Amino acid sequence: MNQVQVSIIIPVYNAKEYLAKCIEGVLNQTYSDFELILINDGSTDGSESILKEFCARDSRVQYYNQVNSGPSSARNYGLTKATGEFVCFIDADDYIPSEYLEKLMELAIKNDVVTCGYIEISPYGRVALNDFYRSSHSLTTDEFVEGVLRGVGGTLWGKVYRRSIIMEHQLQLNPQVYMCEDLLFNLDYAQYASHFGAIEECLYEYNRLNEGSITSKVTLPYLENNHVVIEKMRDLLGRLGWTQEKIDVILSNRMISLTLSIASNESANVNKVGLKKCCAQLDALLMDANVRQYFTNYEPMRGVLDRGGYYLKHRQLRRAVVSFYVTLQLRRIKLWIKKRSRV
Protein backbone atom coordinates (compact mmCIF):
# COMPACT_ATOMS: atom_id res chain seq x y z
CA MET A 1 0.00 0.00 0.00
CA ASN A 2 1.31 3.45 -0.91
CA GLN A 3 2.26 5.81 1.90
CA VAL A 4 -0.34 8.47 2.61
CA GLN A 5 0.80 12.07 2.69
CA VAL A 6 -0.81 13.18 5.96
CA SER A 7 -1.64 11.43 9.23
CA ILE A 8 -4.30 13.35 11.16
CA ILE A 9 -4.38 12.56 14.88
CA ILE A 10 -7.36 13.44 17.06
CA PRO A 11 -7.36 12.55 20.79
CA VAL A 12 -10.91 12.14 22.06
CA TYR A 13 -12.15 12.42 25.62
CA ASN A 14 -15.84 13.08 26.31
CA ALA A 15 -16.28 15.24 23.21
CA LYS A 16 -19.66 13.89 22.11
CA GLU A 17 -21.24 17.32 21.61
CA TYR A 18 -18.68 18.44 19.00
CA LEU A 19 -17.13 15.20 17.75
CA ALA A 20 -19.27 14.40 14.71
CA LYS A 21 -18.85 17.91 13.28
CA CYS A 22 -15.07 17.71 13.84
CA ILE A 23 -14.72 14.37 12.03
CA GLU A 24 -17.08 15.40 9.22
CA GLY A 25 -14.86 18.43 8.65
CA VAL A 26 -11.84 16.15 8.21
CA LEU A 27 -13.58 13.69 5.88
CA ASN A 28 -14.87 16.53 3.68
CA GLN A 29 -11.38 17.82 2.87
CA THR A 30 -10.64 18.68 -0.76
CA TYR A 31 -7.20 17.14 -0.13
CA SER A 32 -7.99 13.45 0.31
CA ASP A 33 -4.59 11.73 0.67
CA PHE A 34 -4.72 11.28 4.43
CA GLU A 35 -5.39 8.81 7.21
CA LEU A 36 -7.45 9.82 10.24
CA ILE A 37 -6.28 8.33 13.54
CA LEU A 38 -8.81 8.62 16.35
CA ILE A 39 -7.61 7.83 19.88
CA ASN A 40 -10.40 7.31 22.41
CA ASP A 41 -8.87 8.29 25.74
CA GLY A 42 -11.35 6.44 27.97
CA SER A 43 -14.44 8.50 27.08
CA THR A 44 -17.56 7.84 29.14
CA ASP A 45 -20.09 10.09 27.36
CA GLY A 46 -20.90 8.05 24.25
CA SER A 47 -18.05 9.39 22.12
CA GLU A 48 -16.93 5.83 21.43
CA SER A 49 -20.08 4.95 19.47
CA ILE A 50 -19.52 8.00 17.23
CA LEU A 51 -15.93 6.90 16.58
CA LYS A 52 -17.04 3.37 15.68
CA GLU A 53 -19.64 4.72 13.27
CA PHE A 54 -17.12 6.84 11.35
CA CYS A 55 -14.56 4.02 11.34
CA ALA A 56 -17.08 1.69 9.70
CA ARG A 57 -18.08 4.38 7.21
CA ASP A 58 -14.72 5.47 5.78
CA SER A 59 -11.64 3.31 5.13
CA ARG A 60 -9.32 6.25 5.88
CA VAL A 61 -10.44 6.23 9.53
CA GLN A 62 -8.61 4.24 12.21
CA TYR A 63 -9.92 3.99 15.74
CA TYR A 64 -8.02 2.96 18.89
CA ASN A 65 -8.93 2.74 22.56
CA GLN A 66 -6.77 3.44 25.59
CA VAL A 67 -7.38 3.75 29.32
CA ASN A 68 -7.80 7.42 30.22
CA SER A 69 -4.24 8.78 30.33
CA GLY A 70 -4.58 12.35 29.08
CA PRO A 71 -4.24 14.04 25.67
CA SER A 72 -0.43 13.84 25.57
CA SER A 73 -0.48 10.07 25.97
CA ALA A 74 -3.24 9.81 23.36
CA ARG A 75 -1.30 11.91 20.85
CA ASN A 76 1.87 9.89 21.49
CA TYR A 77 -0.12 6.71 20.86
CA GLY A 78 -1.41 8.23 17.64
CA LEU A 79 2.14 8.95 16.50
CA THR A 80 3.02 5.26 16.86
CA LYS A 81 0.19 4.45 14.42
CA ALA A 82 0.93 7.23 11.93
CA THR A 83 2.39 6.36 8.52
CA GLY A 84 2.09 9.67 6.66
CA GLU A 85 4.94 11.85 5.47
CA PHE A 86 3.36 14.66 7.48
CA VAL A 87 1.45 14.77 10.76
CA CYS A 88 -1.43 17.05 11.66
CA PHE A 89 -3.13 17.35 15.07
CA ILE A 90 -6.73 18.45 15.61
CA ASP A 91 -8.66 18.83 18.88
CA ALA A 92 -11.94 16.91 19.03
CA ASP A 93 -14.07 19.97 19.79
CA ASP A 94 -12.62 22.10 16.98
CA TYR A 95 -13.37 22.23 13.26
CA ILE A 96 -11.48 22.57 9.97
CA PRO A 97 -13.03 23.87 6.71
CA SER A 98 -12.79 21.76 3.54
CA GLU A 99 -9.71 23.55 2.13
CA TYR A 100 -7.64 23.30 5.35
CA LEU A 101 -5.30 20.45 4.36
CA GLU A 102 -5.00 21.49 0.73
CA LYS A 103 -3.72 24.95 1.60
CA LEU A 104 -1.33 23.71 4.29
CA MET A 105 0.08 21.04 1.99
CA GLU A 106 0.78 23.55 -0.78
CA LEU A 107 3.55 24.92 1.44
CA ALA A 108 4.37 21.74 3.36
CA ILE A 109 6.25 20.05 0.52
CA LYS A 110 8.99 22.70 0.78
CA ASN A 111 8.92 23.10 4.56
CA ASP A 112 9.35 21.11 7.76
CA VAL A 113 6.40 22.77 9.48
CA VAL A 114 3.63 25.02 8.18
CA THR A 115 1.29 27.17 10.29
CA CYS A 116 -1.95 29.01 9.58
CA GLY A 117 -4.20 31.50 11.30
CA TYR A 118 -7.30 30.56 13.24
CA ILE A 119 -10.76 31.77 14.14
CA GLU A 120 -11.32 31.92 17.88
CA ILE A 121 -14.92 31.08 18.76
CA SER A 122 -15.91 32.17 22.26
CA PRO A 123 -18.92 33.61 24.10
CA TYR A 124 -17.69 37.00 22.84
CA GLY A 125 -18.06 35.95 19.18
CA ARG A 126 -15.67 35.00 16.34
CA VAL A 127 -12.25 36.64 16.02
CA ALA A 128 -9.67 35.94 13.30
CA LEU A 129 -6.08 35.74 14.62
CA ASN A 130 -2.66 34.69 13.37
CA ASP A 131 0.33 34.21 15.67
CA PHE A 132 2.87 33.53 12.91
CA TYR A 133 2.24 35.23 9.56
CA ARG A 134 3.42 38.81 9.29
CA SER A 135 4.46 39.65 5.73
CA SER A 136 6.01 36.50 4.27
CA HIS A 137 5.14 32.82 3.77
CA SER A 138 8.66 31.95 4.94
CA LEU A 139 9.77 32.17 8.57
CA THR A 140 13.18 32.02 10.22
CA THR A 141 13.67 29.73 13.21
CA ASP A 142 13.47 32.72 15.57
CA GLU A 143 10.27 33.95 13.93
CA PHE A 144 8.68 30.53 14.32
CA VAL A 145 9.72 30.32 17.99
CA GLU A 146 8.42 33.85 18.63
CA GLY A 147 5.10 32.74 17.14
CA VAL A 148 5.05 29.67 19.37
CA LEU A 149 5.44 31.96 22.38
CA ARG A 150 2.78 34.40 21.16
CA GLY A 151 -0.95 34.02 21.88
CA VAL A 152 -1.91 30.36 21.44
CA GLY A 153 0.88 29.72 18.93
CA GLY A 154 2.26 26.95 21.12
CA THR A 155 -0.67 24.64 20.34
CA LEU A 156 -0.30 21.62 18.05
CA TRP A 157 -3.35 22.44 15.93
CA GLY A 158 -3.12 24.87 13.03
CA LYS A 159 0.13 23.24 11.91
CA VAL A 160 1.45 20.37 9.83
CA TYR A 161 4.74 18.67 10.81
CA ARG A 162 7.19 16.49 8.89
CA ARG A 163 6.92 13.08 10.55
CA SER A 164 10.50 12.00 9.76
CA ILE A 165 11.81 14.74 12.09
CA ILE A 166 9.53 13.56 14.90
CA MET A 167 10.60 9.93 14.44
CA GLU A 168 14.32 10.56 13.90
CA HIS A 169 14.61 12.62 17.10
CA GLN A 170 12.05 10.57 19.06
CA LEU A 171 9.97 13.64 19.86
CA GLN A 172 6.99 13.10 22.16
CA LEU A 173 4.66 15.05 24.38
CA ASN A 174 5.36 14.76 28.10
CA PRO A 175 2.34 13.08 29.75
CA GLN A 176 3.45 14.45 33.14
CA VAL A 177 2.95 18.03 31.94
CA TYR A 178 -0.77 18.71 31.68
CA MET A 179 -0.65 22.29 30.36
CA CYS A 180 1.81 23.79 27.85
CA GLU A 181 3.05 20.33 26.87
CA ASP A 182 2.30 21.29 23.25
CA LEU A 183 4.38 24.47 23.53
CA LEU A 184 7.34 22.41 24.73
CA PHE A 185 6.87 19.98 21.84
CA ASN A 186 6.99 22.87 19.35
CA LEU A 187 10.15 24.31 20.87
CA ASP A 188 11.75 20.87 20.80
CA TYR A 189 10.71 20.35 17.17
CA ALA A 190 12.11 23.75 16.18
CA GLN A 191 15.62 22.60 17.08
CA TYR A 192 15.62 20.09 14.24
CA ALA A 193 13.55 21.85 11.57
CA SER A 194 15.21 23.91 8.85
CA HIS A 195 12.34 25.38 6.86
CA PHE A 196 9.27 27.07 8.33
CA GLY A 197 6.17 28.18 6.42
CA ALA A 198 3.21 30.36 7.36
CA ILE A 199 -0.18 30.91 5.74
CA GLU A 200 -1.94 34.23 6.18
CA GLU A 201 -5.45 32.78 6.02
CA CYS A 202 -7.30 31.85 9.20
CA LEU A 203 -8.21 28.24 8.44
CA TYR A 204 -8.65 26.53 11.80
CA GLU A 205 -11.73 27.03 13.99
CA TYR A 206 -10.67 27.06 17.64
CA ASN A 207 -13.62 26.38 19.92
CA ARG A 208 -13.39 28.13 23.29
CA LEU A 209 -17.03 27.53 24.15
CA ASN A 210 -16.00 24.24 25.76
CA GLU A 211 -12.98 25.59 27.66
CA GLY A 212 -14.26 26.38 31.17
CA SER A 213 -12.92 23.18 32.69
CA ILE A 214 -9.47 23.85 31.19
CA THR A 215 -9.06 27.46 32.32
CA SER A 216 -10.28 26.59 35.81
CA LYS A 217 -7.27 24.29 36.21
CA VAL A 218 -4.97 27.32 36.35
CA THR A 219 -5.04 27.48 40.13
CA LEU A 220 -2.42 27.13 42.86
CA PRO A 221 -1.69 23.40 42.29
CA TYR A 222 -0.76 24.23 38.69
CA LEU A 223 2.49 25.84 39.91
CA GLU A 224 4.08 22.42 40.34
CA ASN A 225 3.41 21.72 36.66
CA ASN A 226 4.71 25.17 35.79
CA HIS A 227 8.09 24.55 37.45
CA VAL A 228 8.70 21.78 34.90
CA VAL A 229 7.53 24.00 32.04
CA ILE A 230 9.73 26.95 33.05
CA GLU A 231 12.89 24.86 33.36
CA LYS A 232 12.23 23.04 30.09
CA MET A 233 11.55 26.34 28.30
CA ARG A 234 14.80 27.76 29.66
CA ASP A 235 16.70 24.72 28.39
CA LEU A 236 15.05 24.60 24.95
CA LEU A 237 15.32 28.33 24.27
CA GLY A 238 18.99 28.17 25.27
CA ARG A 239 19.56 25.35 22.79
CA LEU A 240 17.84 27.45 20.13
CA GLY A 241 20.48 30.14 20.67
CA TRP A 242 18.49 32.67 22.65
CA THR A 243 20.45 34.87 25.06
CA GLN A 244 19.82 34.57 28.78
CA GLU A 245 18.54 38.13 28.84
CA LYS A 246 15.96 37.38 26.15
CA ILE A 247 14.94 34.15 27.88
CA ASP A 248 14.44 35.99 31.18
CA VAL A 249 12.12 38.51 29.51
CA ILE A 250 10.00 35.71 28.05
CA LEU A 251 9.84 33.79 31.33
CA SER A 252 9.13 36.96 33.30
CA ASN A 253 6.17 37.88 31.08
CA ARG A 254 4.87 34.33 31.27
CA MET A 255 5.11 34.20 35.06
CA ILE A 256 3.43 37.59 35.49
CA SER A 257 0.50 36.51 33.30
CA LEU A 258 0.27 33.15 35.07
CA THR A 259 0.43 34.72 38.54
CA LEU A 260 -2.42 37.10 37.73
CA SER A 261 -4.50 34.25 36.26
CA ILE A 262 -4.03 32.06 39.33
CA ALA A 263 -4.80 34.95 41.68
CA SER A 264 -7.97 35.72 39.73
CA ASN A 265 -9.12 32.08 39.67
CA GLU A 266 -8.45 31.61 43.38
CA SER A 267 -10.29 34.86 44.22
CA ALA A 268 -13.29 33.70 42.20
CA ASN A 269 -13.99 31.16 44.97
CA VAL A 270 -14.28 33.75 47.75
CA ASN A 271 -18.01 33.15 48.24
CA LYS A 272 -17.40 29.41 48.62
CA VAL A 273 -14.26 29.27 50.77
CA GLY A 274 -14.24 32.70 52.42
CA LEU A 275 -11.93 35.70 52.34
CA LYS A 276 -9.43 34.25 54.83
CA LYS A 277 -8.88 31.10 52.75
CA CYS A 278 -8.48 33.11 49.54
CA CYS A 279 -5.91 35.38 51.20
CA ALA A 280 -3.99 32.30 52.34
CA GLN A 281 -3.98 30.97 48.75
CA LEU A 282 -2.64 34.27 47.39
CA ASP A 283 0.01 34.31 50.11
CA ALA A 284 1.10 30.80 49.11
CA LEU A 285 1.18 31.93 45.47
CA LEU A 286 3.56 34.78 46.30
CA MET A 287 5.84 32.34 48.14
CA ASP A 288 6.44 30.22 45.02
CA ALA A 289 10.08 30.44 43.91
CA ASN A 290 9.32 31.37 40.28
CA VAL A 291 6.70 33.92 41.32
CA ARG A 292 9.16 35.52 43.75
CA GLN A 293 11.79 35.68 41.03
CA TYR A 294 9.68 37.17 38.25
CA PHE A 295 6.61 38.91 39.71
CA THR A 296 8.78 41.71 41.09
CA ASN A 297 9.10 42.85 37.46
CA TYR A 298 5.35 43.42 37.22
CA GLU A 299 4.33 47.02 36.60
CA PRO A 300 0.53 47.35 37.07
CA MET A 301 -1.32 49.51 34.59
CA ARG A 302 -3.63 52.19 35.88
CA GLY A 303 -7.33 51.44 35.91
CA VAL A 304 -9.90 49.48 37.84
CA LEU A 305 -9.25 46.23 35.96
CA ASP A 306 -5.62 46.11 37.09
CA ARG A 307 -6.08 46.99 40.76
CA GLY A 308 -5.98 43.33 41.77
CA GLY A 309 -2.46 43.05 40.36
CA TYR A 310 -1.38 46.21 42.12
CA TYR A 311 -2.67 45.01 45.49
CA LEU A 312 -1.15 41.56 44.94
CA LYS A 313 2.29 42.96 44.21
CA HIS A 314 2.14 45.05 47.39
CA ARG A 315 0.78 42.08 49.40
CA GLN A 316 -2.48 43.81 50.25
CA LEU A 317 -4.18 40.44 49.99
CA ARG A 318 -7.70 41.27 51.15
CA ARG A 319 -7.94 44.13 48.67
CA ALA A 320 -6.43 41.92 45.97
CA VAL A 321 -9.07 39.20 46.46
CA VAL A 322 -11.92 41.71 46.38
CA SER A 323 -10.52 43.48 43.31
CA PHE A 324 -10.00 40.27 41.34
CA TYR A 325 -13.50 39.12 42.27
CA VAL A 326 -15.11 42.43 41.26
CA THR A 327 -13.21 42.41 37.95
CA LEU A 328 -14.50 38.91 37.23
CA GLN A 329 -18.08 39.98 37.93
CA LEU A 330 -17.71 43.02 35.67
CA ARG A 331 -16.55 40.77 32.85
CA ARG A 332 -19.51 38.45 33.37
CA ILE A 333 -21.91 41.39 33.28
CA LYS A 334 -20.27 42.63 30.07
CA LEU A 335 -20.69 39.18 28.52
CA TRP A 336 -24.33 38.99 29.63
CA ILE A 337 -25.06 42.40 28.08
CA LYS A 338 -23.39 41.32 24.83
CA LYS A 339 -25.46 38.13 24.70
CA ARG A 340 -28.66 40.05 25.41
CA SER A 341 -27.88 42.53 22.64
CA ARG A 342 -27.88 39.68 20.12
CA VAL A 343 -31.35 38.52 21.09
N, C-alpha and C positions, 0 to 999 in steps of 0.2 A: 504494500500500500504506500502511495506517495505521501511524503511529509506535508502536513498542513502548514500554512503560513503563520497562523495565529492561534495560540491557546488562550482562551478566555476563562479565567478562574473567578468563581463567585462563591464565597463562603456564606452559608445560610444558617441563621439562628432566629427562629420565631419571627419570620418576616412575611407571614401569610398575607397580610393586608396589601403589600406592595409587590410580592414576588412574581405573580403572573405577568404583570405589566413589564417588570424588569426583563424577564426571560423573553417575552414577546418582542421587546425592543431589540434584543440580541439576534433572534432568529429572523427578524425582518431586515437585517443589514443588506445593503446593496453589494457589499464585499462579502462573498460567501465562503471563502477558503479558510474556514476556522473550525476548531473544536470547542465545545462549551463544556467545561468541567465544573459540576455543581457539587459542593461539599456540604452535606447536612451535618451541622455541628451540634447534634443532639436536640433538635427542635422538638417542642412539645405542643405546638399550636396548630398542627395540621399542615405545616409546610411540606412535610415529607410526601404527602399524597400529591401535591402539586408538582414536586420534582419528578415523581414516578410517571405522572401523566405526560410531562414534556419529554422525558427520556424515551417513552414508548412511541412518541409521536414523530421524533426527528432523530435520524441516525447520527447527527453531529453532536448530540447531547450525551454526556456521561454523568453518572450519578453515583456518589459514594457517601457512605455513612461513617461517622466517627462519634465516640463518646464526647460529650461537651467538653471542649478543651480551649475554647477561645478562638477568635478570628485569625490570630497569627499561626496557630497550629493548623487550622483549616487551610490557610493559604499555602503553608509549607507542604501539606499533604497534596494539595492541588499541583504544586510544582513537581512533585515526584511522578505525577500522572501526565504531565504536559509533554507534548511531542513537537509543538510548533517551533518555527524559527524565532518567532516573537511571542511575548507573553503580555497579556492585558488583564488587569484586575478591575472588577466592578463590584460595588456594594449592592446587596440584595434589595435595598429599598430605594435605589436610584434608578435612572433611566437613561438610555442612549438613543438618539434619533437614528434613522436608517442610514445616514451617510457617515456616521461616526468612524467606523473602521476604515472605510475607503479613503477618507481624508487623512487619517493618521498614517495609513500605509503608503500613501503617496510620498511622504517624507521619510518613512521608516527605512526604506531600502538603502538610503544613503546615510543613515544615522544609527546610533546605538540606543538612543531613547528619544521619543518625540512626545511633546506635551501639547495640550490645547486648553482653551479657556472653558469656563463652566457657567451654568446658570444656577445661582443659589435660590432655592425655593424655601421660604420660611413664612411664619405668620405675618411678616411684614410685606410679603409679595415676592416677585421675581426680580433678581438683580444679576446682570451679566458681569462677570469678573474674569481677569486673566492675570495670574501671578508670574508668568514667564515672558510672554511676547511683549516686546517694546517697539522695535522698528525693523526687525530682521527675522527671517525664518531660521537663522543659524545662531546658536548660542555658544559662548565660551564655557569652559568648566566653571569658572567663577560666576558667570551669569546664571547658569543652571542652579548652582548651589544657593545663590542669593534668592532665586525663585522658590527653591525648596523651603527656605527659611521665612518666606513672605506669605502672609495670609494662610491659606490651607494648601500651599504648594507642596508640603511634605507628604500629602496623601499618595496612595498608590494609584487611585483612579485618575482618569484624565491623562493617562500616559500609556505608551507601549514600549516594552523593554526587549532587548535582544537576549534570547534565552541562553545562548552559548556563554555570555559573560556571567550570568547567574550560576550556571552549572560549573564552569571552569574555576570560579573563585568560591564555590560552595556558599553562595549568599543565601541567607534565610532571615526570616523575621524572628525576633526573640520572644518566645511565648511568655517569658517572665515579665516582660514590659507590656503593660496593658493600655498605655496611651503613649503616642509618639513613636511607637515601634516602626511605623511606616516611614516617618521622617528619618530615622536612623538607617533604615534599609536604603533609602534614596541617597543619603550621604555616603554610605558604604559602596553603593553601585557607582557613584560618580568617580570614585578612585580609579576605576578600571575602564570607564567609557572614554572614547576619544571624540565622538561626534554627537552633538546635541541639537535637536530640532524643536521648533516651536510653531504652532499654528495660532493665528490671530483669532479665529472663530471660536465662539463659545459653544462647544458641542456636547458637553456632559451635563446632565441635569442632576444636581446635588440636592437631595431631599433633606432639609433640616426640620421638617414637620414631625419627624419621628426621633428627635435627638434629645429630648428631655432627660432620659435615663442616662445618656452619655455625659452631658454637661454636669449633671448632679454629682458625678463621681469625682469632680475636681474639688475635693474637700481635704481636710487635714491629712488623712491616711495616704493621700496621693503623693505626699512629699517623699515617701520612701521610694516609690517608683521614679520620682523625678531625680533623685540622687543618681540613679543608674543612667538616666537619660542625659543629665548634665555632664557626667564624666565621659560618657561615650561620645557625646557631641564634641567635647573638648579634644578628645583623641582623634576623631575622624576629621575635624576641621584642621587640626594640626597636620595630619597626613596629607590633606589637600593643599597645604602650603600657606594657610592663613596665619598671619602674625598673631602673637599672643594678645596684643592690644585690640585687634579686630575681633578676636574670639571673645574677649572679655566684654566688649560692647554688646555683642550678640547675646551672650549668656545673661548679662545684666538686664537687657530689655526683656528677655524671656522670663527671668525670675520676677521682675517687677510686675509684669502682666499676670503671671501665675499667682503671685502673692495677693494681688487685688481680687482676682477671681475666687480664690479660696476664702478670703476674708468676706467677700460678698455672699458666697454660698453658705458659709457658716452662720453669718448674721441673719440669713433668710429664715433660720430655724428658731429665732428668738421667742416667738409665741409658743413654741413647743417645749423648748428646753429651758427657757428663762434667760434673763440678761446676764446673770452671774456665770452660767455655763458658757455662753457665747464669748464673754470676755476672757474666760480661761482658755478657750480654743484659739482666740486671736493672740493671746500671750504665748501659747505653745507655738503658734505659727512664727512669731517673731524670734523665737529661740532656735529655730532651725538654722543649721550652719550656712546653707546656701542663701537663705533669706537674710541672715545677718551680714553676709558678705556683699550682697548685691542691692538690697533694698535701700541701703543708705544713699544710693545714687538717684533715688526717686525724687523728682521735682514735681509736686502736685500742681496741676493747672488751677486757675481760679474759676470758681463757679460751684453751684450747689451740687452738681453731679460728681465732683471730685473731692468733696469734703471728707468722705470716708477715708480716702487715701491719706489726706493731710493728717487727720486725727490718728490714723494707724501709725504713720511714721513717727509721730510725736507721743506715741503710746498713751493716748487719751482713749482708752479702749471702750468705755461706755458710749462716748460720743461717736466713736467709729462704728460700733454696732448699730446704733440708731440711724446714723447717716447712710450706711450701706442698705439698711432695711427700707428706709424712706425712698432711696433712689430706686430700689427694686420695685416698690409699689408705684412710683411715678411711671416707670417703664411699662408696667402692666396696664395702668390706666391709659397710657398713650396707645398701646396695642389695642385695647378694648375700643377706644374712640375710632381707631383706624378701621377696625372690623365693622363697627356700627355704620361708618360712613359708606361702606360698600353695599349695605343692605338696601 
